[in-house]
Amino acid sequence: MKLVGVIINGRPWVARLDGDLDKGLDGAEVWPIAEVDAFWADPARSLAAEPGAPVAAGEVEFVPPVPAGARVICVGLNYRAHAAEGAFAVPEHPTLFGRWTASLSVGGVPAPVPADEAGLDWEGEIAAYVGAPLREADADTARAAVLGYSAFNDLTARRAQKLTTQWTLGKNGDRTGPLGPLVTADEVGDLRDGLRLRTRVNGTLVQDGNTKDMIFEVGEVLSLISRTLTLRPGDVLATGTPEGVGYVRTPPWLLGPGDVVEVDVERLGTLRTPIVGSSAKETP
């Protein structure tokens, strides 16, 4: 099952998606399930209920299917080849940092280059959505609590990121965290078995990785986090990017206005994001 966030009567809802947004909105429909907060209060119950009447996908505004109070926790340097290309040692523990939900967006929404940046860097990733409370959970329990996954792009303002050893500023630019539709875990399987992840810029392949190269797998990371803070349904884990980012290239290659970046993940679909200048208005 595919789930998306949509605006209905001015409120964000979680809805079932029938159709393939990769091929456009024609023929696709959304079936409203529950308002976002109500959905994540009990995802299993929400999914078991009868959805509302279908609405043509072209008639709704898409938004991230994430509650405003969600924690978005990201893993840095989580692919062996990516750590190596940046001349970093394989970390002993997951390198974790946070995004605010205000930085999230969806496919098709332009991402602006911040005023002080030469461009944005791409980081094609997979996001995992927590579907049940987790506190001091073991890895198997944590992995089983994942409701589903989506393609994600952790677009990064490298200058801001490198001002200090803390990455928060460079990882929270406006609309720099686009998410694709959430595909439920039963249709995705275990990331340890391997999903291919590719990123393209203006059609040119720049990343081609596989989740088998992850250093810390989803259950392991969620388990670690749950030993410090209680994870709640709707929290999101961004699992890291494979090798091929722009800043390590010679010369560095960053995304500028007019570029289009696509993250294509096996079983999850393609997430497309156009890049605009810092003063551009938000348009789909």
N, C-alpha and C positions, 0 to 999 in steps of 0.2 A: 504494500500500500504506500502511496505517496501522499504526504501531508504538506500543506502550505499555509501561510498566514495571509489573510485577506481582510479588507476593511468592509464591514457591513454596518450601515446606519451610523457611521462615524466611529465604530468600535472595532478593535482587532479580534478576529476569530481564527481558529484553526479549522481548516477544511480539508476534505479528501480531494485529491486531484485525479481526475480521469483524463488521460491524454498525455501528450509529450510536449512540454514547453520548448524542447530543443527544436521542434519543427514549427513553432509559432503557436499563436493562440487559437487559430481556427479549429473548431471541432472539440477543443478542450473544455471541460466543465469542472466546476468546483462544487462540492457538497458540504455545506456548513455543518460543523460538528458541535462546537461550543466556543464561547468567548475564550480568549487565550488563557486568562487566569483560571477559569473554571475547568478548562481542558487539563491543565497541568496540575490541578488539585487532585485529580484522579485519572491519569491517562487511560488506564485499562478500562475503567467504567465508561469513559467518554467514547472510546473506540467501539465498545460493545453496544452503544446506543444507536438508534436509527438516526441517520443524518437528516438535515433539512432538505428542502427542494433544491435541485441543481440550478446553478447559475452559469451562464457562459463566461469562460475565463476572460474574454475581452471586455467584460462589463464590470470587472472588479479591479481594485488596486491591490497589488501584492505587497506584503510586508513580511519581515522575519517572524516565524511562528514561535517567538520567544517571549516569555513574560518580562516586563520591565525590570523586575527585581532579580533576574537570573544572574548568576556568576558565569562569565565567559573566561575560562582558564585555558591558556595556550601553552603548548610545549615547544620550546626552542631546541634546535640542534638534536632532533629526534630521529634523523636518518643518518646512518653511518657515512654515506657518501657526501651528504651535505656538511656534516661536521668536518670531514676531511678537506672539502674544497675551501672552507674558511680557515683552514689551518688550526682547528680546535681539536683538542683531545676528546675522545669519547667520554662524555660525562659520567660520573659515578651515580648521580641522581638526576632525575628529570629537571631541566631548567624551566621553571614555570613563571609565567607573567600573566597579567590580566588585561582584558579588554572591557570597556563599558558597553552596555547594550546600545547606547546612543550611537556607537560607531558602526553598527550592523546595518546591512541593507540586503537587497535581493538582486537577482540577475536582471540585467538591462538597465539598472540605475547607474548613471555616470558617477565616477569617483573623481573628485577634484584633487589636483596636485597642490599641496599647501604652498603658501606664498614664498617661504624661504627654502624650498626644495628644488633641486634640479629635475626631479621626477619622482615617481613612485616605483618601488621594486615589487615584483610579483613573488608570491609564495603560495603555490597551489597546495591545497591541503584537504583533509577529510575532517569534518566535525562530527562528534558523537554527542547525542542528547541523552541526558540522564532521565530515566523514566520512573524511578522509585527512590525513596530516601536511602542514603548510604551513610552510615556512621561506623567507623572502625570495621569496615567490610574487608573480606579477603578478595583476592583478585577474581576468583570464579564468580563470587556473588556480585561484585561490581560489574563485571563484564555482562552478566545475565540481566543486569538492571538497565542496560542501554536500550532505549526505545528504538533508536534508528540513527541513520547517518545522512550527511549531505556533503556535497562538494562545497568547498570554502576557499576563499582567497584572502590570505593575511597580508593585504597590501600595506607596504611599510614605507614610512618616511625615514630614509636612512640617516640623513643629517641629524634630525631630531633624536633618532634612536641612539646615535653615537655621542651625543653631548655628554652623557654620563654613563655609568655602568648599569643604571636602571633603564629599561627599555620602554617604559609606559608611554611616554609622549609620542615616540615614533610609531607606536602600535595602535593609536587611537584617533587617527585623522578622520575627518568627517566622511562617512559613507565608504570607509576603506575595508569593511568586513562583510563583503557580499556572501550570502548563503544560497545554495540551491535548494530545491524541494527535499524534504526529509523523507527518506526511504526507510521503511521499517526494517528492523534487524533481521526478521525472518526471511526477507528477500535479499539481504546483503551477505549474510554469513559472518564468519569470523575473520577479522582483518589479518590474523596471523597466517591464514591460508593464502593470502596474497590478492590484492586488488591493484591493477595498473592505474597510475595517475599520470596524466600528461598535461602540460601547460603550453599554450601557443600564444604568441604575440603577433598580431596581424597575419596569422596563418603559419608563422614559422615556429617549429617545435623548439621549445627552450628547456622543458623539463620532461623527463620520461623515467618515472620511478615506480617502485612497487612497495606495498606495505610490508612485505617480507623483510625489507631493509630497516624497519623501525628498530630503534634501540630499546625503547620502553613501550610495550603494547598497552592497549586501552584499559584492560582490567587492572593491570599493574599500576598505572598512573592514577586511576580513580581510587584504587585501594589506598595508595599513599596519601592522596588528598584527604580522603575520608578519615584519616587518623588524626587530622588537625582540625578540619571543619566538616560539618555535616552537609553533604550534598543533597540538593532537593530536586524534585522533578522540574525539568525546564532548564537546569544548568547545562552548560555546553562545554565540551572539551575539544579544542582544536589540536589535532594530533601531530602537527609538525609538517615540514616540507622536505621533499627530496632535493638532490643536487640540481644545480642549473639556475640559481638566482642571478640577478643582473649585476649586483655590485661587485662580485668577485671576478667579473670578466675584464679583459684588457682590450680596449678601454671599457669602463663600466657602461652597462646598457640599462637605462631606466625608462619607464613609461612616461610619455608626455601627451599633451592634448592631441586628440585625433587617433591615438592608438587604441586598439581593442585587445583585451587579454581574455583568454578562454581557459578554464580549468575543466578538463574532461576526465571523469573518474568512472571506471568500469562499474556498472550496475547503478550508478548514481546520476549519470547524465552529464551535460555540459553546462557550465556556469559562465556566462558572457558578461563582461564589464567594459564599457567604453570609458576612456580617460578624458577629462576636460581640465580647463584651466581653473585657477583658484577662485576666480570671480564668476564662473559660470553658474547659472541657476540649476537647480535640481530638476531634471526632466527625465521621464522614462525612456 
